[in-house]
Amino acid sequence: MLVVERDPHVRELELFFLNEAGYSVDFAEDGEAALKLAHERKPAIVITEIMVPKLDGLALCRKIKADPVLGDTVVLVFSILAAHGRARDAGADAFLMKPLAERRLVDTVRELLARRAAIQPRSQPGQAQ
């Protein structure tokens, strides 16, 4: 799993919540670093906020979804902005509004990964969550 978050306090909370739920988490602070890391790690899911530097979260989502290697990666957009429609238009699989709510985040991640597993019953070797 790859989380793209610029706020260190939110990153700490996301790490805690997702680790407690049993997920391994990699972080990136900007969209360009996230895209590079996504190519290296091929995560099952990318959680990105919209307002990240260098390549915003919506542009990151569009690049991931258009990439032949990463196109099946689940993207969850997480933002303080009311941008559900823009996230959907960018290809996001789901959108959550901040503030961060542990149960909502973890439940949404579980649902998205379960949906992905139903579509792709066999994960590829070396594929990180």
Buried (B, 14 or more C-beta within 10 A) or exposed (E): BBBBBBBEEBBEBBBEBBEEBEBEBBBBBBBBBBBEBBEEBBBBBBBBBBBBEBBBBBBBBBBBBEBEEBEBBBBBBBBEBEBBEBBBEBBBBBBBBEEBEBEEBBEBBEEBBEEBEEEEEEEEEEEBB
